[in-house]
Amino acid sequence: MDRIYNLMKKFRMNALILTDGYNIHYLSGYSGHTGMALITLKHKRILTDSRYTEQVSLEAPDFECVDIKSDGYAKCINRLLVEEFFPSINYDADNNCTPDAVESSCKTCANTVCKGNTIRVGFENEEISYKQFKQFLDELDDKIGLMPLDDKINNLRRVKSEPEIEKIAMAEHIGDMAFAYVRDIIKPGMTEVEVALLLENYMRSHGASGLSFDTIAASGKNSSLPHAVPTDKIIEEGDFLTMDFGCVYQGYCSDMTRTVLIGKEPSEKQIHVYETVLKAQLAALKLIKPGAVCSEIDKCARDIIASEGYGDYFGHGLGHSVGLFIHEEPRLSPKCHDILEPGITVTVEPGIYIPGEFGVRIEDLVVVTEDGCRNLAASPKELLCI
Ligand SMILES: [Mn+2]
């Protein structure tokens, strides 16, 4: 909250309306994802409906809980802001402003707005729906000015604290255990859906509260689709099977991918593609340390894949950060020139996808340390033939 207040002061904002469920969770502890936070220097409130009011009081005891009842969010926010900033006598005695004060004489008033002034209210323009935005425009008083927050609140979540890192590490550990479990069970004749269910069932029954995204289990030709949905396709000998999965542990996500060969005899091309992806992944991991530029790490992996002749078959970015949400900033991508610092988590997941043939992806999740990175994934990465 101190970082929030500093941000409000720096950008001269009187209030913030937060609509992003992950940001609200991060700041308050409330994990319900239905509601909005309204923050001023005097009050911090979570607005929600009666289904969630008890959860707010349990998870976010430092916040006042406001039931929006039949008003809806925009009307309720307007009422609270008008009560706080535009009371019937509209001046701040402590700052010696008089009711007749002109705008220029009361720049120092932090909370009370003098006659004729407007207040600046930050809102999450990158997250809000057009419908919700229009309700704000319709319901908020003319004296309330909306200011886009862009990615300012999301950026507060970039560097993870030690307790956050331990939750992410635990989520990743559950993934490791799930992979070890399925690797002994998978056999030709099973379907992709069955493999996905085994992974999910294992994670849910070993401490995960949910999945961080829809599990991918893609075999044979389907493995050339980077975000394939598991099907009833039978897994056959000679197939690559790509499994990309993650779970949520105490609110925090994990993410890992392993590709295994079904059967004992990979083709030369399968070996070459697999070894190329692995070489790219290991080289990129070596570069991760404080001060490293995200786009340069991506380039290292991309160049290795291109030098082996597969440059056209690696379309997506090399990685992304992971926290309360599965895809956070910064990204390891050609477009992201952010600098890594300790406490940033990032996935490293190069892939080669040859349409109509097969695909391979290998993904670990690491956290940047003072002198390099700590790999939170421990599952083996040499080509497993099972
Ligand atoms: Mn990922």
Boltz pocket constraint, residues with backbone or C-beta under 6 A from the ligand:
constraints:
  - pocket:
      binder: B
      contacts: [[A, 255], [A, 256], [A, 347], [A, 349], [A, 363]]
      max_distance: 6.0
